[in-house]
Amino acid sequence: MHARNYRPVVGQAYTRKKFAKGFPPPKIVKFTMGDTKAAFEYEISLIGLKRVQIRHSALEAARIAVNRILNDKLLEEYFVKIRPYPHQILRENKMIFGAHADRLQQGMRRSFGTPIGSAARVEPGQTLITVKVNANGLEAAKVALKRGKSKFPTTCKIVVKKLEPPKVPEKVEPEKEKI
């Protein structure tokens, strides 16, 4: 089956893995990459503009594309987070065609389908990928997100936001009592 068959959001969510026998795990290995503890100056987000389902293989392809560019240009001075998680179970009723196929299949009888993968349902305006960098890595992050958005089945926009530096609490010394 083609991925475009699973792109539109149709019907209710089908996420109960308890009922799906032999459900394949999602291909996404990591959802966060880079330096998770550093403080960064800028946050660049990739935001989806349409309501679609994004397959787990597309999320993994975008993660690899973004991470590869940032790792080459910035080494470890970045943070990437993939936001949606593929909960939606995708099914397929496999149909065989060709010579003598009528002896092997039952057509639409008991056509519930077998699980073939998973997808994430994305609403308009939902953040797909978040990248945090300093000022020297801003252009590299934009290039990386442009490469990553080509892997998704929806139009996306890139939003840059300047983060406020973290406030360090001041030490307040207790007053000494006068005797």
Buried (B, 14 or more C-beta within 10 A) or exposed (E): EEBEEBBEBEEEEBBEEEEBEEBBEBBBEEEEBBBEEEEBBBBBBBBBEBBBBBBBBBBBBBBBBBBEBBBEBBEEBBBBBBBBEBBBBBBEBEEEEEEEEEEEBEEEEEEEEEBBBBBBBBEEEBBBBBBBBBEEBBEBBBBBBBBBBEBBBBEBEBEBEEEEEEEEEEEEEEEEEEE
